[in-house]
Amino acid sequence: MKFRILAIYLGLSIIAFFMVLPFYWMVTTALKTPLEAIKFPPTWIPHNFVWQNFVHAWRSAPFGRYFLNSIIITVGSTVGVLVTAALAGYALGVLNFPGRGGIFMLLLATMMIPMPVYIVPDYLILTRLGWIDTYKALIIPWIASTFSIFLLRQYFKSIPRDLYEAGLIDGCNHFMLLWRIALPLVKPALAAIAIFSAVSSWNSFIWPLVMTNSPWMRTVQVGLGYFLHEESTNYTLLAAASTIAALPIIILFVFAQRAIIETYMRSGRKG
């Protein structure tokens, strides 16, 4: 038994090593001199830590504006996803109305449609609305998530019906039931949805690239793509800019990993 546990931990450690290795290489390259970055054989630890690479990378492009755009879009879409997922998940998981099953199946079917299929029609719609190169085009189409609705629906269905019925007897309407009974019991799921939505919005590239024209509306990932094209041979600045772009998500994961793990653990339980 001990040998089996040791083998499992050894295998997980090896997998973790190879997952962390690219990030370690990116950070160490950002701290090297340009000559050391292209040196062969490569050095795993920089001889001289050049912290100025991060300052130069930040000043080489308007990353402050890119970060501001990404923060606005991430916060707006995440709040929208939480609101729509809570309302739709409660309706599909708790309320009984004709066509509930069909609506739920249609929602699940939308998860099978890849972005290249609908990005052109969406672009034409947003063009006619005059939303291209605005925050509305980058936020409103993403304030609803089928996966988030599905996850909250399953959580709401696992709550005993007696709690809902007791609330109705006490005079609560459905909005009060959602706010006072359902949502407090699914806080881990709400945290996980917020994290997944924030990460997805922050890392989005294709949609902001197509829906924006001016440099001042670029997000971090789009701005980083242009920066990589302009500084294609300056590996230290490229690594520094990539580290800066990835740092907020890494910090978010460090502080929120407990909520993610708790969500996965509770998702396997029956109500």
C-alpha positions as CSV (number, residue, x, y, z in Angstrom):
1,M,0.0,0.0,0.0
2,K,2.8,2.4,0.9
3,F,4.6,1.6,-2.3
4,R,1.5,2.4,-4.3
5,I,1.0,5.7,-2.6
6,L,4.7,6.5,-3.2
7,A,4.4,5.6,-6.9
8,I,1.3,7.9,-7.2
9,Y,3.1,10.8,-5.6
10,L,6.2,10.2,-7.7
11,G,4.1,10.2,-10.9
12,L,2.3,13.4,-9.9
13,S,5.6,15.1,-9.0
14,I,7.0,14.2,-12.4
15,I,3.8,15.6,-14.1
16,A,4.0,18.8,-12.0
17,F,7.6,19.3,-12.9
18,F,7.0,19.2,-16.6
19,M,4.0,21.5,-16.2
20,V,5.9,24.1,-14.2
21,L,9.1,23.8,-16.4
22,P,7.8,26.1,-19.2
23,F,6.8,28.8,-16.8
24,Y,10.1,28.6,-15.0
25,W,11.9,28.9,-18.3
26,M,9.9,31.9,-19.2
27,V,10.6,33.7,-15.9
28,T,14.4,32.9,-16.0
29,T,14.6,34.0,-19.6
30,A,13.0,37.3,-18.6
31,L,15.8,37.8,-16.1
32,K,18.7,37.1,-18.5
33,T,20.7,39.4,-20.7
34,P,20.0,39.2,-24.5
35,L,23.3,37.3,-25.1
36,E,22.6,34.8,-22.3
37,A,19.1,34.2,-23.6
38,I,20.4,32.8,-26.9
39,K,23.5,31.1,-25.3
40,F,24.0,27.3,-26.0
41,P,24.0,25.2,-24.0
42,P,21.3,27.2,-22.1
43,T,21.7,28.2,-18.5
44,W,19.0,27.2,-16.1
45,I,19.8,30.0,-13.6
46,P,20.7,33.5,-14.9
47,H,24.2,34.6,-14.1
48,N,23.0,38.2,-13.5
49,F,19.4,38.9,-12.7
50,V,18.3,41.8,-15.0
51,W,15.1,43.1,-13.4
52,Q,15.1,46.0,-15.7
53,N,13.7,43.7,-18.5
54,F,10.3,44.0,-16.9
55,V,10.4,47.8,-16.8
56,H,11.6,47.9,-20.5
57,A,8.9,45.5,-21.6
58,W,6.2,47.5,-19.7
59,R,7.3,50.7,-21.3
60,S,7.8,49.3,-24.8
61,A,4.0,49.0,-25.3
62,P,0.9,50.6,-23.6
63,F,0.5,47.6,-21.2
64,G,-1.2,49.9,-18.7
65,R,-4.0,50.5,-21.1
66,Y,-4.1,46.8,-22.1
67,F,-4.5,45.8,-18.4
68,L,-7.2,48.4,-17.8
69,N,-9.2,47.1,-20.8
70,S,-8.8,43.5,-19.7
71,I,-9.8,44.3,-16.1
72,I,-13.0,46.1,-17.2
73,I,-13.9,43.3,-19.6
74,T,-13.1,40.6,-17.1
75,V,-15.1,42.1,-14.3
76,G,-18.0,43.0,-16.5
77,S,-18.3,39.6,-18.1
78,T,-17.8,37.7,-14.8
79,V,-20.5,39.7,-13.0
80,G,-22.8,39.1,-16.0
81,V,-22.1,35.3,-16.0
82,L,-22.8,35.0,-12.2
83,V,-26.2,36.9,-12.6
84,T,-27.4,35.0,-15.7
85,A,-26.2,31.6,-14.4
86,A,-27.9,32.1,-11.1
87,L,-31.2,33.1,-12.7
88,A,-31.2,30.5,-15.4
89,G,-29.8,27.7,-13.2
90,Y,-32.5,28.3,-10.6
91,A,-35.3,28.3,-13.3
92,L,-34.1,25.2,-15.0
93,G,-33.2,23.3,-11.8
94,V,-36.1,24.3,-9.4
95,L,-39.1,25.6,-11.3
96,N,-41.5,23.4,-13.2
97,F,-42.7,24.8,-16.5
98,P,-43.6,23.4,-19.9
99,G,-40.5,22.9,-22.2
100,R,-38.0,23.0,-19.4
101,G,-36.2,19.9,-20.6
102,G,-36.1,21.0,-24.2
103,I,-34.7,24.4,-23.3
104,F,-32.0,22.8,-21.2
105,M,-31.1,20.4,-24.1
106,L,-30.8,23.4,-26.5
107,L,-28.5,25.2,-24.1
108,L,-26.3,22.1,-23.9
109,A,-26.3,21.8,-27.7
110,T,-24.8,25.3,-28.0
111,M,-21.7,24.0,-26.2
112,M,-21.0,21.9,-29.3
113,I,-20.7,24.8,-31.6
114,P,-17.1,26.0,-32.1
115,M,-16.3,29.7,-32.2
116,P,-15.2,29.8,-35.9
117,V,-18.8,28.9,-36.8
118,Y,-20.5,31.9,-35.2
119,I,-17.8,34.5,-35.1
120,V,-18.6,35.9,-38.6
121,P,-22.4,36.2,-38.0
122,D,-21.7,37.8,-34.6
123,Y,-19.3,40.3,-36.2
124,L,-22.0,41.3,-38.7
125,I,-24.6,41.7,-36.0
126,L,-22.2,43.8,-33.8
127,T,-21.3,45.9,-36.8
128,R,-24.9,46.7,-37.5
129,L,-25.4,47.6,-33.9
130,G,-22.4,49.9,-34.0
131,W,-20.6,48.0,-31.2
132,I,-17.3,47.2,-32.9
133,D,-14.3,48.6,-31.1
134,T,-16.4,49.2,-27.9
135,Y,-16.6,47.5,-24.5
136,K,-20.1,46.4,-25.3
137,A,-18.9,44.1,-28.0
138,L,-16.3,42.6,-25.7
139,I,-18.6,42.1,-22.6
140,I,-22.3,41.7,-23.5
141,P,-21.9,38.6,-25.8
142,W,-20.1,36.8,-22.9
143,I,-22.3,37.6,-20.0
144,A,-24.0,34.2,-20.3
145,S,-22.2,30.8,-20.1
146,T,-23.9,27.5,-20.8
147,F,-21.4,25.6,-18.6
148,S,-22.1,27.9,-15.7
149,I,-25.8,27.5,-16.0
150,F,-25.4,23.7,-16.2
151,L,-23.2,23.7,-13.1
152,L,-25.6,25.8,-11.0
153,R,-28.6,23.9,-12.2
154,Q,-27.0,20.7,-10.8
155,Y,-26.3,22.4,-7.5
156,F,-29.8,23.8,-7.2
157,K,-31.3,20.4,-7.9
158,S,-29.2,18.8,-5.2
159,I,-30.8,21.2,-2.5
160,P,-33.6,19.4,-0.7
161,R,-37.0,20.5,-1.9
162,D,-38.1,20.9,1.7
163,L,-36.0,24.0,2.0
164,Y,-37.7,25.6,-1.0
165,E,-41.2,24.6,0.3
166,A,-40.4,25.9,3.8
167,G,-39.5,29.3,2.2
168,L,-42.7,29.4,0.2
169,I,-44.7,28.7,3.3
170,D,-42.9,31.6,5.1
171,G,-44.0,33.9,2.3
172,C,-40.9,34.1,0.1
173,N,-41.2,34.5,-3.6
174,H,-38.8,32.8,-6.0
175,F,-36.3,35.7,-6.0
176,M,-36.2,35.6,-2.2
177,L,-35.7,31.8,-2.3
178,L,-32.8,32.3,-4.7
179,W,-31.2,35.0,-2.7
180,R,-31.7,33.7,0.8
181,I,-31.7,29.9,0.4
182,A,-30.2,28.7,-2.8
183,L,-27.2,31.0,-3.4
184,P,-25.8,30.7,0.2
185,L,-25.7,27.0,-0.2
186,V,-23.8,27.0,-3.5
187,K,-21.0,29.5,-2.7
188,P,-18.3,27.1,-3.8
189,A,-19.9,26.7,-7.2
190,L,-20.3,30.5,-7.5
191,A,-16.6,31.0,-6.6
192,A,-15.5,28.4,-9.2
193,I,-17.7,30.0,-11.9
194,A,-16.3,33.4,-11.1
195,I,-12.7,32.0,-11.4
196,F,-13.3,30.1,-14.6
197,S,-15.1,33.1,-16.2
198,A,-12.3,35.5,-15.1
199,V,-9.6,33.2,-16.5
200,S,-11.4,32.7,-19.8
201,S,-12.1,36.4,-20.2
202,W,-8.5,37.4,-19.3
203,N,-7.0,34.8,-21.7
204,S,-9.4,35.5,-24.6
205,F,-7.6,36.3,-27.8
206,I,-9.5,35.6,-31.0
207,W,-12.7,37.5,-30.0
208,P,-11.0,40.8,-28.9
209,L,-8.7,40.6,-31.9
210,V,-11.6,40.5,-34.4
211,M,-13.9,42.9,-32.5
212,T,-11.4,45.7,-31.9
213,N,-9.6,48.0,-34.3
214,S,-7.9,50.7,-32.3
215,P,-4.8,50.0,-30.2
216,W,-6.5,51.6,-27.2
217,M,-9.2,48.9,-27.1
218,R,-6.7,46.0,-27.2
219,T,-6.7,43.6,-24.3
220,V,-3.6,42.2,-22.6
221,Q,-3.5,39.1,-24.8
222,V,-4.1,41.0,-28.1
223,G,-1.5,43.6,-27.1
224,L,0.9,40.9,-26.2
225,G,0.4,39.3,-29.6
226,Y,1.3,42.6,-31.3
227,F,4.2,43.0,-29.0
228,L,5.5,39.5,-29.8
229,H,5.3,40.4,-33.5
230,E,7.2,43.7,-33.0
231,E,9.9,42.2,-30.7
232,S,10.2,38.8,-32.3
233,T,14.0,38.6,-31.8
234,N,14.2,40.2,-28.3
235,Y,13.6,37.0,-26.3
236,T,14.2,38.6,-22.9
237,L,11.5,41.3,-23.4
238,L,9.2,38.7,-24.9
239,A,9.6,36.5,-21.8
240,A,9.2,39.5,-19.5
241,A,6.0,40.7,-21.2
242,S,4.6,37.2,-21.2
243,T,5.3,36.9,-17.4
244,I,3.6,40.2,-16.8
245,A,0.5,39.1,-18.7
246,A,0.3,35.7,-16.9
247,L,1.0,37.0,-13.4
248,P,-2.6,38.2,-12.5
249,I,-4.1,34.8,-13.4
250,I,-1.4,32.9,-11.4
251,I,-2.1,35.1,-8.3
252,L,-5.9,34.5,-8.8
253,F,-5.3,30.7,-8.9
254,V,-3.1,30.7,-5.8
255,F,-5.8,32.5,-3.7
256,A,-8.7,30.6,-5.2
257,Q,-7.5,27.1,-5.6
258,R,-9.3,26.0,-2.4
259,A,-12.6,27.1,-3.8
260,I,-11.9,25.1,-7.0
261,I,-11.0,22.0,-5.2
262,E,-14.0,22.2,-2.9
263,T,-16.3,22.6,-5.9
264,Y,-15.0,19.4,-7.5
265,M,-15.3,17.5,-4.2
266,R,-18.8,18.6,-3.6
267,S,-19.9,18.0,-7.2
268,G,-19.6,14.3,-6.6
269,R,-21.9,14.2,-3.7
270,K,-25.6,13.6,-3.8
271,G,-28.0,16.1,-2.2
